Amino acid sequence: RGYCLQTPRVGYSGRDNTRCVSGGADRTIKVWDLSRGYCLQTLMCGSTCFDVCMTFDGAAIVSGHFDGSLRLWDFRTGAMERDIKGLHASQLVSVQIGQMTGAVLTCGKDHLLKVVDLRAMEARGTLSSPPFRLHAGHQKIRPSLTPDESLAACGAADGQVYVWDTNTSKEQGLLQGHKA
């Protein structure tokens, strides 16, 4: 209660449904105990956190920030372990962790998606298409990885869904049918 007027995202652990994390415009990430209803820990992240999620095993937190950075946090200690500064040239508005290898799919206001190897903490591919543009309500964008992490998809301002091969970074298709 009273945490922040804007809390863009909340993420859960794949194994522990009693914990979640939230990121906010107040430049913090909070770890919550849902069974007791209180904040366990507050992480000072130095930049507005637009999206946050937990790894499937619940050991780490991944966050995307106003400054375009992707950060990896240790869940137990709250310490930032690693970051990729300026992964996106503009605000990093969405992060999703894959189910197989833990690859991270990010989306930035620079109209790019990036696939990040979480172990090496480096981008392994950039997904783009000349007509692909995010909707002005960028905080509602939520790209998605297939369970095997071979494809990524994201809706765009033109009402279409773009699909990319994450291994080659090539556009695989365009799903039409929504109105912009």
N, C-alpha and C positions, 0 to 999 in steps of 0.2 A: 504494500500500500504506500502511495506517495513516492515510488521509486523514480519515475520519470514520466513526463507527459508524452514522450515518444519512445516506445519500446518496439522497434521494428520487428524483431524476430525472437523466437524462443526455440531452443533445441533440446532434444532428449537423447539419453543414452539408449543404445539398442538393447542393452541387457538389464538396465536398472530403471524401472519406471517410477522410482521414488525421487529421482534427481532430474533437474533440468537446469539449463543456463539461459540467461537473457542478456541482450546487449542493448545499450541505449545511447541517446544523444548526450548524456551526461559523461560520456567517455569512460564508462565502467562496464564490466561484465559481472553479472551476479550468478552465483551458484545457489540453487534453491533446494531445500528439502521439502518435497511435496507432501510427505506423510505428516510432517509437523507444521508445515506452513510458514517456514521462516528462511531467511537468507543465511546460508552457511559461510559464505565468503564473498568478498567484493574485490575484483581485480581492477586496478587502475590501468587503463590501456592507452591513454594519451591522445586518442582520436575517436571521434564518434564511431560507434560500432553499428554498422548497418545490418550485419547478419552474423549468426553464431550457431555452431552445431557441435555435437560431441562425437568422438569416434565411437564405432560400434561397441568396443570393449569398455568405453567410459573412462579410459585412461587420459585422454587429451581433449582439449577444446580447440576448435579452429574458428577464427573470426576474420571478418572482412571489414575494412575501415574506410572512412572518409578520405584519408590520404592515399588510397589505392593499395594499401599494404594488406598482406595476408599474414596472420600471426597464429602460432601454435603455442598453446599453454599446457602446462602440466596440471591435470585435474586435482591431484592430491596436494601439491604445494602452492598452486596458483602462480607459479613463476612462468614468465614467458620463456620458452625454450628456444624458439627460432622465429624468424620472420623473413618475408620477402618484401623489402621496401619497394614501393612503386611498381608492384606487379602490374597494376593497371595505371594508365596515364591520368585517370580520373577516379572518382569514387568507386570502390568495390562494393557492390550492392547485394551480392548473393553468393553464398557458398553452399555446396552440397558435397558430402563425403560418399564415395562409392561403397558398395557392399562387398566387393571382391578383394581388391588390393588396397582400398582406402585412398584411392586417387581422389583429389578434390577438384570439383568443377566450380569455377568462379565466373562471375559476370560483372562487368564494370560499365560505368557510364560512358566509357570510351567506345562502346558498342562492340566489345570483344568478349569472347568467352575463352578461358584458359583452363587447360588440364594440368594439374600440379601433382607431381610425385611427392607424397607426404614424407616418405622416408628420406629422400634426398633434398626435399624442400626446394625444388626447382620446377619451373614450367617445362612441361614436355611437349606442349602443343598449344597453338593459338587457333581458335575457331572463329572464322569471320566470313562474311559474304557482303559484297558491295551494297546490295539493297537492305541488308539487315540493320535495323535501327530499333533501339529500345523505345518503349512507350514513355511519354512524359512522366507518368506515375511510376517511375523506375523502381520504387521500393516494393512494388507488387510483382516484379519479375522473379520467376523461380525456374531457372533452367533445370533440366533433369538428366541424369545418367541412367542407362539401362542397367539391370542387375549385373550383367557381365562387364559393364563399363566400356563396351565397344562403341556405343552410340551416345550422343548427347543431343538434346532437343531444347529449343527455346522459342517461345512466342515473341512476336515482334509487333511494332507499332502499326505495320500494314495489315495486321490480322492473320498473318500466316505463321505457321510453325516451321522453323528451319531445323534440319536434322544433319548432323555431321558425324563422320567416322572419327573417333578419338585417337586412333592409331596413325591415320594419315593426315588428319586435320582437314580433310576435304568434305565439302558439302555433299551429302548423300541424297537429299531430297527436300521437297518443299510440300508441306501439307496445307492445302487451301480449303477454305470453307467458312472461316470466321470473318465477320465484318469489322473493319478497323474502327 
